[in-house]
């Protein structure tokens, strides 16, 4: 297995951090509602 250079490791950590931040931003909803939510929970299968 070839050794990774420090630059490669730093880049990988930065990419992982950016991906984690995107994931957390998608999960976080500061308004408590989703885009397009009219405030009612509807189940169209009922």
C-alpha positions as CSV (number, residue, x, y, z in Angstrom):
1,X,0.0,0.0,0.0
2,X,1.6,3.3,-1.0
3,X,2.1,6.0,1.6
4,X,-0.2,9.0,1.3
5,X,1.5,12.4,1.5
6,X,0.5,14.9,4.1
7,X,-1.0,17.1,1.4
8,X,-3.2,14.1,0.2
9,X,-4.3,13.5,3.8
10,X,-5.1,17.2,4.4
11,X,-7.1,17.3,1.1
12,X,-9.1,14.1,2.1
13,X,-9.9,15.5,5.5
14,X,-11.1,18.8,4.0
15,X,-13.3,17.0,1.5
16,X,-14.7,14.8,4.2
17,X,-15.5,17.9,6.3
18,X,-17.2,19.6,3.4
19,X,-19.3,16.6,2.7
20,X,-20.2,16.3,6.4
21,X,-21.2,20.0,6.5
22,X,-23.5,19.5,3.5
23,X,-25.1,16.5,5.1
24,X,-25.7,18.4,8.3
25,X,-27.1,21.4,6.4
26,X,-29.6,19.1,4.6
27,X,-30.7,17.5,7.9
28,X,-31.0,20.8,9.8
29,X,-34.2,22.8,9.2
30,X,-34.1,25.9,11.4
31,X,-37.8,26.8,10.6
32,X,-39.0,23.4,11.7
33,X,-40.8,22.8,8.3
34,X,-39.7,21.6,5.0
35,X,-39.7,23.6,1.8
36,X,-43.2,23.5,0.3
37,X,-44.8,22.4,3.6
38,X,-48.2,24.0,4.1
39,X,-48.1,23.2,7.8
40,X,-50.4,20.2,7.7
41,X,-49.4,16.6,7.7
42,X,-51.4,14.8,5.1
43,X,-51.4,11.2,4.2
44,X,-52.8,10.8,0.7
45,X,-53.1,7.0,1.1
46,X,-56.0,7.3,3.6
